[in-house]
């Protein structure tokens, strides 16, 4: 388990390193924030409503211990031998993954 995550009360607790903040060019005070699925330990209706109205993708849910942010992205783990990569002439894992998904 990655040390950035801490399991607590059935959820992963949020850390600053579990998000990406990008300033939106040509817009004053506008940022694009991406979160890994996590629990924000904030119990404030105003924060919840702000996040809910600002959400582009994913889900936001109120829980008894805070606000849960969930992305609709699933993680794919791939293990492949070096021999298989050479036999099928894949130079990158991305090429292999794309061939599997097609």
N, C-alpha and C positions, 0 to 999 in steps of 0.2 A: 504494500500500500504506500502510496506517495505520502511523504511527511507533511505536505501542505494540507492534507485532508485530515480531519479528526472526527471520528465517529462519535456521535453524541445523541442519545435519546432517539435512535432510529433514523437519524439524518446525518449527512456530512455537514460539519460546521464550516461556514464560509471564511476564507482568508483573503487578504488583499491580493495575493499572488494568483488567486483563482478567477481573476477578472482581467479584461483588457479594456482600456479606455483610449479612445481615439477621437481627437478633435475633428469636427466636421468642417471642412474648408469652406470659406465664403459665407459662413453663418456665425454670427456672434453668439457666444455662450452656448453653443450646441455641441454635444458629445455623443458618440456612439459607444455604448457600454455592452460588453459581452461577458456573461457569467457562465461558469461551469455550474451544473445542477448543485444547488446548495440551499441551506437554511440561513436566512438573515435573522438574527435574533433581535428583531425590532417588532414591537407590538404597537404600531401607530397607524391608525386608519388613514391619515393623510398620506403617509409614505406608501401604504398599500395602494391607495387610489391613484397616486401619481405614477407608480410603477405599472399599474394595470392599464392606465390610459396611454402610457408611453411604450408599451410592449409591442415589438414588431413580430417576433417569432417566439414560440415556446409557450409555457404556461406559468401562471402565478397563482398561488393558493395561500390562503390564510390558515395557519396551524396554531395550535395552542401555545407553542413556544416561539412563534414568529411568522415570517413570510417565507414560503418555499418557492424558489425559482427553479424551473425545469426547462431544459432545452428539449426539443423534439429530435435530437440527434442521438443515434446509437453508435457506440464504439465498436469497431471491427478489429479484432486481433488476428494477425496472420503469421503463421510460422511455416517456413518453407526451407527446404535444404538448398544449399549452394548448388548441388548437382542438378536439382529440378530447375533452378533458375538458368543454368547453362544449357541444359537440354532443350528448353523452350525458348532460348534466346531472349530472355527478358534482361534488360540492362538495369532496370530499377524496380522497386517494389510497387511503385505506382502503375507501371505497365502491367505487372502481374495482376494487381487488384482490378484494374480496368478490364482485363481479359476475363476475369472471373465474373464480374458484374454484367458483362454484355450478354 
